Amino acid sequence: MPKNTLFFKCKTLILSCSLQLLKAVNKKKTDLCFYFLNAMLTLCGIFVNMANENIEIVHNLQYKISQLVERYGSVKSDNRLLKKQNDQLAAELEKSHREMANLQEKYNTLKFSKTMEASGGDVHFAKIRINQIVREIDKCIALLNK
C-alpha cells in the first residue's frame, strides 16, 4: 500500500498514539492518556467509516452488476425472439414472392389464351399480339444463332 494514502496515514497515527498512550500511562499522566485514547478512538472510527464506505461501494457495485446481467439476459432473449420472427417473416415473404410469380405466369397464360380466342372486334388485337410473339421468337432465334 502506498505511503501517501489516507489508510497508511491513519495507521501510522494510531501506532503513534498507542506509543504515546503507553508512555503517558507509565508516567501516570491521565489527561494525556485521555487525549491519546480519544485520538485513537477517532482514528478507529475513521477506519470503520472507510471500511463501511468500501463495503457500501462493493454492495452497490454487486447490485449494479446483477442488474446489468439481468438486463443482458433480457436483451438476449428479446434478440433471440426478434431473430426468430425475422426468419419467419423472411420465409413468408419468399413464399409470397413465389406465389406472386406463379400467379403472374398464370395471368400471362390466361391473357394469351384469351387473345387467341378473339372474336369479332378482338381479331385486330389478336393479330397484333401474335405479331409481337412472332417478333419475340425471331429475336430469341437470332440470339441462339450468334
Salt bridges, closest charged atoms under 4 A:
GLU94 OE2 - ARG98 NH1 3.84
